Amino acid sequence: MKSRNVSQPIEKHHRDLGRRRFLGGGMKAGAAAVGSVALLGAATGTASAAVVATRSVVDYHNGGSDWTAAFQAAIDAANPTNGRHGGGVVAVPAGSYTVAGNIRVHTGVQIVGEGWGSQVRLANGANAALFTIDETTGPDGKPAFATGLRGLRLNGNRNKQTQQVAMVRVATGSGTTPIFNDHRHTIGDLFMQYGAGHGIEIVGTRATRVDNVLVTKCVGAGVLTVDASDGLFSRIVSAGNGSGFTIDGASNNLLACRASRNTADGFLITSSRSAITNGYSLDNGRDGYRVQGFDTNLTGCVADSNREAGLRIDGVKRAVVTGLSSYSRVGSDNGSSPFVQRVGVVFNNTGQNMVTGLVRQNTVNVQGDNGGGLTQLVDGG
């Protein structure tokens, strides 16, 4: 298929032809979109690609440099009323799309790009999220659910914004849905950069899944949850942001996530019953892991050369930390090296915690008292 500059308008009499070209079985863009749909179907048990309607944002563009209306029109066509039985795939072919933000994603709609080549960029001074999933209710009185956002490069254009806004905001309320009272939004395979606020902000939802995302150079947190429960966050790299992960809400699970060179904490857990497995936190400006939520569980986590503490258990009980490795890459603080961890593990006003692992080469390896708890940290010198 010949390349198309998506910043140029498509003449109306060519729209049907453009659609056929995009959806053609042998064409690259169509194959990529259909392949993504097939993966989504396999992962979620939804309908196969053969029966899911696909719309391209290119077919809804009426000219000019602003693509906001085209994105929204394609989403509205897939589910115009946010009803529970609507939905389909909105394809974003490779190209660069400038939008004014607040593109609203309705129930059941999956937005699928071609990876790095599909860039959605926030317009100068837009001061809005690129995508929002925040409809509290649909026509049946239920919140939006089962949306998807995949295979895109998102650019928050932070130097041209005057307000701190998240790049992707999910806030569909606390009402019940048809899927076990869960919202089941899926965000994955994204490269996110230059956010004026947080990268991904999730507020008050249940069972949102975020997988295989790199988020970098955002003013706020790479990933922030507020009163959002039962989320699954896997294979996320949060690097060079204000903070790495700030998790508020019960029973969230983080798998193989990495926080590096963020200004503040790598991982901050502020609510109960959350778990981090195989986390890696390095070179962050404050603590590698700061635990402020009861019944938090950390398994096989690494704290490598964070500026303050590798692990800080702060004012809570019943945290279980198994197999921690907390260390500095250099053994002393000369006032200039960023690779010194001042304290390996800190217990602050807490007790009844179980902590095991190895600490070494920190200015202080263990600080504070784990009253009534079990501490089995091997001092590696």
C-alpha positions as CSV (number, residue, x, y, z in Angstrom):
1,M,0.0,0.0,0.0
2,K,1.4,3.4,-0.9
3,S,2.1,5.6,2.1
4,R,-0.4,8.2,3.0
5,N,0.3,11.5,4.8
6,V,-2.5,11.3,7.4
7,S,-2.2,15.0,8.1
8,Q,-3.7,15.7,4.7
9,P,-7.5,15.6,4.1
10,I,-9.0,12.8,2.1
11,E,-11.5,13.8,-0.6
12,K,-15.0,12.6,0.1
13,H,-15.3,10.7,-3.2
14,H,-12.2,8.7,-2.2
15,R,-13.4,7.6,1.2
16,D,-14.8,4.3,0.2
17,L,-11.7,3.5,-1.7
18,G,-9.5,4.5,1.3
19,R,-11.5,2.2,3.5
20,R,-11.2,-0.7,1.1
21,R,-7.4,-0.1,0.9
22,F,-7.1,-0.1,4.7
23,L,-9.2,-3.2,5.2
24,G,-7.7,-5.1,2.3
25,G,-6.5,-8.5,3.5
26,G,-3.0,-8.1,1.9
27,M,-2.4,-4.5,3.1
28,K,-0.1,-3.7,6.0
29,A,-2.3,-1.4,8.0
30,G,-5.4,-3.6,7.8
31,A,-3.3,-6.7,8.7
32,A,-1.9,-4.9,11.7
33,A,-5.3,-3.9,12.9
34,V,-6.9,-7.2,12.4
35,G,-3.9,-9.0,14.1
36,S,-4.4,-6.7,17.1
37,V,-8.1,-7.5,17.2
38,A,-7.4,-11.2,17.1
39,L,-5.0,-10.9,20.0
40,L,-7.6,-8.9,22.0
41,G,-10.2,-11.6,21.2
42,A,-7.9,-14.4,22.3
43,A,-7.0,-12.6,25.5
44,T,-10.5,-11.5,26.6
45,G,-12.8,-14.2,25.1
46,T,-14.5,-11.6,22.9
47,A,-15.7,-12.1,19.4
48,S,-13.1,-13.0,16.8
49,A,-11.7,-10.5,14.3
50,A,-13.9,-11.8,11.6
51,V,-17.1,-10.5,13.3
52,V,-15.8,-7.3,14.9
53,A,-16.5,-4.1,12.9
54,T,-13.4,-2.0,12.2
55,R,-13.4,1.7,11.5
56,S,-10.4,3.8,10.6
57,V,-10.0,7.3,11.9
58,V,-8.8,8.3,8.4
59,D,-12.3,7.6,7.0
60,Y,-13.8,10.2,9.4
61,H,-11.4,13.0,8.8
62,N,-12.8,16.1,7.0
63,G,-9.5,17.9,6.4
64,G,-7.2,20.2,8.3
65,S,-4.6,19.4,11.0
66,D,-6.9,18.8,13.9
67,W,-7.9,15.1,14.2
68,T,-10.0,15.3,17.3
69,A,-13.4,15.2,15.5
70,A,-12.2,12.2,13.4
71,F,-11.3,10.2,16.4
72,Q,-14.5,11.0,18.2
73,A,-16.6,10.3,15.2
74,A,-15.1,6.9,14.7
75,I,-15.6,6.0,18.4
76,D,-19.2,7.3,18.3
77,A,-19.9,5.2,15.2
78,A,-18.8,2.1,17.1
79,N,-21.0,2.8,20.1
80,P,-22.9,6.1,19.7
81,T,-24.9,5.8,23.0
82,N,-22.3,4.1,25.2
83,G,-24.7,1.1,25.4
84,R,-23.5,-2.1,26.9
85,H,-24.0,-4.0,23.6
86,G,-22.1,-1.6,21.4
87,G,-18.4,-1.5,20.5
88,G,-15.9,-2.4,17.8
89,V,-12.4,-1.5,16.7
90,V,-11.2,2.0,15.8
91,A,-8.0,1.6,13.8
92,V,-5.2,4.3,13.8
93,P,-2.9,3.7,10.8
94,A,0.7,4.8,11.0
95,G,1.0,8.6,10.9
96,S,1.0,11.6,13.2
97,Y,-2.3,12.9,14.5
98,T,-2.6,16.2,16.4
99,V,-5.7,16.4,18.7
100,A,-7.2,18.8,21.2
101,G,-7.7,16.0,23.7
102,N,-10.6,14.7,25.8
103,I,-11.3,12.0,23.2
104,R,-14.0,9.9,25.0
105,V,-13.8,6.2,24.6
106,H,-17.2,4.4,24.9
107,T,-18.1,0.9,26.2
108,G,-16.7,-1.9,24.2
109,V,-14.6,0.3,21.9
110,Q,-11.0,-0.8,21.2
111,I,-8.6,1.8,19.8
112,V,-5.8,0.0,18.0
113,G,-2.7,1.6,16.4
114,E,0.3,0.2,14.5
115,G,2.7,0.8,17.4
116,W,5.5,3.4,17.3
117,G,4.3,4.7,13.9
118,S,0.9,5.7,15.2
119,Q,1.6,8.9,17.1
120,V,-1.2,10.9,18.8
121,R,0.0,14.3,19.9
122,L,-1.7,16.8,22.1
123,A,-2.1,20.2,20.5
124,N,-0.4,23.3,21.9
125,G,-2.4,24.7,24.9
126,A,-5.0,22.0,24.9
127,N,-4.6,21.4,28.6
128,A,-6.6,18.1,28.4
129,A,-6.1,14.4,28.6
130,L,-5.4,12.8,25.2
131,F,-8.0,10.0,25.9
132,T,-10.6,10.0,28.7
133,I,-12.7,7.1,29.8
134,D,-14.9,8.9,32.3
135,E,-18.5,8.5,31.4
136,T,-20.3,7.7,34.6
137,T,-23.3,6.1,33.1
138,G,-24.6,4.9,29.8
139,P,-28.2,4.9,28.7
140,D,-28.9,1.9,30.9
141,G,-27.6,3.6,34.0
142,K,-24.3,1.7,34.0
143,P,-20.7,3.0,33.8
144,A,-18.6,2.5,30.7
145,F,-16.6,-0.8,30.7
146,A,-14.5,-3.1,28.6
147,T,-12.7,-0.4,26.6
148,G,-9.3,-0.8,25.1
149,L,-6.3,1.4,24.1
150,R,-3.4,-0.3,22.3
151,G,-0.5,0.0,20.0
152,L,0.0,3.8,20.1
153,R,2.7,6.4,20.7
154,L,1.2,9.2,22.9
155,N,2.9,12.6,23.1
156,G,1.6,15.0,25.8
157,N,3.6,18.0,24.4
158,R,4.1,19.1,28.0
159,N,6.2,22.2,27.1
160,K,3.2,23.7,25.3
161,Q,0.7,23.1,28.1
162,T,-0.1,25.5,31.0
163,Q,-1.9,23.0,33.3
164,Q,-1.0,19.6,34.7
165,V,-3.2,17.0,33.0
166,A,-2.9,13.3,32.7
167,M,-2.2,11.8,29.2
168,V,-4.8,9.0,29.7
169,R,-7.5,9.3,32.4
170,V,-9.8,6.5,33.4
171,A,-12.5,7.4,35.9
172,T,-15.8,5.5,35.2
173,G,-17.2,5.7,38.7
174,S,-18.2,3.1,41.2
175,G,-21.5,1.8,39.8
176,T,-22.1,-1.8,39.0
177,T,-21.4,-3.3,35.5
178,P,-22.5,-6.5,33.8
179,I,-19.0,-8.1,34.3
180,F,-18.8,-9.1,38.0
181,N,-19.1,-5.4,39.0
182,D,-15.7,-4.8,37.3
183,H,-15.0,-2.2,34.6
184,R,-12.3,-4.3,32.8
185,H,-10.6,-1.5,30.8
186,T,-7.4,-2.6,29.0
187,I,-4.5,-0.3,28.3
188,G,-1.4,-1.9,26.6
189,D,1.5,-1.7,24.1
190,L,1.9,2.1,24.5
191,F,4.9,4.4,24.3
192,M,4.0,7.5,26.3
193,Q,6.1,10.6,26.7
194,Y,6.2,14.3,27.7
195,G,3.0,14.4,29.8
196,A,2.2,17.7,31.5
197,G,0.7,15.7,34.5
198,H,0.5,12.0,35.1
199,G,1.0,9.4,32.4
200,I,-1.9,7.1,33.3
201,E,-4.4,8.2,35.9
202,I,-7.0,5.7,37.1
203,V,-9.7,6.9,39.5
204,G,-12.4,4.9,41.2
205,T,-12.5,1.9,38.9
206,R,-12.2,-1.8,39.4
207,A,-10.1,-4.4,37.5
208,T,-8.3,-2.1,35.0
209,R,-5.4,-3.9,33.3
210,V,-2.3,-2.1,32.1
211,D,0.3,-4.1,30.3
212,N,3.5,-3.5,28.3
213,V,3.7,0.3,28.6
214,L,6.7,2.6,28.7
215,V,5.9,6.0,30.2
216,T,8.6,8.7,30.4
217,K,9.3,12.4,31.0
218,C,6.0,13.2,32.6
219,V,5.7,15.9,35.3
220,G,3.6,13.7,37.6
221,A,3.6,10.0,38.3
222,G,4.1,7.5,35.4
223,V,1.1,5.5,36.8
224,L,-1.3,6.9,39.5
225,T,-4.3,5.1,40.9
226,V,-6.8,6.8,43.3
227,D,-9.3,4.6,45.1
228,A,-9.0,2.2,42.2
229,S,-9.1,-1.5,43.2
230,D,-8.3,-4.9,41.8
231,G,-6.0,-3.6,39.0
232,L,-3.4,-5.6,37.3
233,F,-0.3,-3.8,36.1
234,S,2.4,-5.7,34.3
235,R,5.6,-5.1,32.3
236,I,5.4,-1.3,32.8
237,V,8.5,0.9,32.8
238,S,8.1,4.3,34.4
239,A,11.3,6.3,33.9
240,G,12.3,9.9,34.3
241,N,8.9,11.0,35.6
242,G,8.0,12.9,38.8
243,S,7.4,9.6,40.5
244,G,7.2,6.0,39.3
245,F,4.1,4.3,40.6
246,T,1.7,5.8,43.1
247,I,-0.9,3.1,44.0
248,D,-4.0,4.0,46.1
249,G,-6.8,1.4,46.3
250,A,-7.2,-2.1,47.6
251,S,-5.9,-5.3,46.0
252,N,-3.8,-4.0,43.2
253,N,-1.2,-6.3,41.7
254,L,2.0,-5.2,40.0
255,L,4.1,-7.7,38.1
256,A,7.6,-7.2,36.6
257,C,7.3,-3.4,36.7
258,R,10.3,-1.1,36.7
259,A,10.8,2.4,38.1
260,S,14.0,4.3,37.3
261,R,15.4,7.8,37.6
262,N,12.1,9.3,38.7
263,T,12.4,12.5,40.8
264,A,10.5,11.1,43.8
265,D,9.7,7.5,45.0
266,G,9.9,4.5,42.6
267,F,6.9,2.7,44.1
268,L,4.6,4.3,46.7
269,I,1.8,2.0,48.1
270,T,-0.7,3.9,50.2
271,S,-3.6,1.5,50.6
272,S,-4.2,-2.1,51.7
273,R,-3.7,-5.5,50.2
274,S,-1.6,-4.6,47.2
275,A,1.3,-6.7,45.9
276,I,4.5,-6.1,43.9
277,T,6.2,-9.2,42.4
278,N,9.6,-8.9,40.7
279,G,9.7,-5.2,40.9
280,Y,12.9,-3.3,40.0
281,S,13.4,0.2,41.4
282,L,16.7,2.1,40.7
283,D,18.2,5.5,40.7
284,N,15.1,7.2,42.0
285,G,15.3,10.5,43.9
286,R,13.7,9.3,47.1
287,D,12.8,5.7,48.2
288,G,12.8,2.7,46.0
289,Y,9.7,1.3,47.7
290,R,7.7,3.2,50.3
291,V,5.0,1.1,51.9
292,Q,2.2,3.0,53.7
293,G,-0.6,0.4,53.2
294,F,-1.5,-2.5,55.5
295,D,-1.1,-6.1,54.3
296,T,1.2,-5.1,51.4
297,N,3.2,-8.0,49.9
298,L,6.6,-7.6,48.0
299,T,8.2,-10.6,46.5
300,G,11.5,-10.8,44.7
301,C,12.0,-7.1,44.5
302,V,15.2,-5.2,43.8
303,A,16.1,-1.7,45.2
304,D,19.2,-0.5,43.4
305,S,20.9,2.8,44.3
306,N,17.9,5.0,45.1
307,R,18.8,8.3,46.8
308,E,17.1,7.7,50.1
309,A,15.9,4.2,51.3
310,G,15.7,1.0,49.2
311,L,12.6,0.0,51.2
312,R,10.7,2.1,53.7
313,I,7.9,0.6,55.8
314,D,6.2,3.7,57.1
315,G,3.6,3.5,59.9
316,V,1.9,0.3,58.9
317,K,1.7,-3.4,60.1
318,R,1.5,-6.8,58.4
319,A,3.7,-6.0,55.4
320,V,5.4,-9.1,54.0
321,V,8.6,-8.6,52.1
322,T,10.2,-11.8,50.8
323,G,13.5,-12.0,48.9
324,L,14.4,-8.3,48.9
325,S,17.7,-7.2,47.4
326,S,18.6,-3.7,48.5
327,Y,22.0,-2.3,47.6
328,S,24.1,0.6,46.2
329,R,26.4,0.3,43.2
330,V,29.0,2.4,45.1
331,G,29.9,2.1,48.8
332,S,30.0,5.7,49.9
333,D,28.3,9.0,49.4
334,N,30.8,11.6,48.0
335,G,28.0,14.2,47.6
336,S,27.9,14.0,43.9
337,S,27.2,10.4,42.8
338,P,23.6,9.5,42.2
339,F,24.3,5.8,42.8
340,V,24.3,5.8,46.6
341,Q,21.4,4.5,48.7
342,R,21.6,6.0,52.1
343,V,19.6,3.3,53.9
344,G,18.9,-0.2,52.7
345,V,15.7,-0.8,54.8
346,V,13.9,1.6,57.1
347,F,11.3,0.7,59.7
348,N,9.4,3.9,60.7
349,N,6.8,3.7,63.6
350,T,5.7,0.2,62.6
351,G,5.7,-3.4,63.7
352,Q,4.5,-7.0,63.0
353,N,6.1,-7.1,59.6
354,M,8.0,-10.0,58.0
355,V,11.0,-8.9,56.0
356,T,13.7,-11.2,54.5
357,G,16.5,-10.5,52.0
358,L,20.0,-9.2,51.5
359,V,21.2,-5.6,52.1
360,R,24.7,-4.4,51.2
361,Q,26.8,-1.4,50.4
362,N,24.3,1.2,51.7
363,T,25.5,4.0,54.0
364,V,23.2,2.3,56.6
365,N,21.9,-1.1,55.9
366,V,19.0,-1.4,58.4
367,Q,17.5,1.5,60.4
368,G,14.6,1.5,62.9
369,D,12.8,-1.2,64.8
370,N,10.3,-3.8,63.5
371,G,8.5,-4.3,66.8
372,G,6.8,-7.7,67.1
373,G,7.8,-8.6,63.6
374,L,10.4,-10.9,62.0
375,T,13.4,-9.4,60.3
376,Q,15.9,-11.7,58.5
377,L,18.1,-9.4,56.5
378,V,21.5,-10.7,55.6
379,D,24.1,-7.9,56.0
380,G,26.2,-8.2,52.9
381,G,28.6,-5.4,54.0
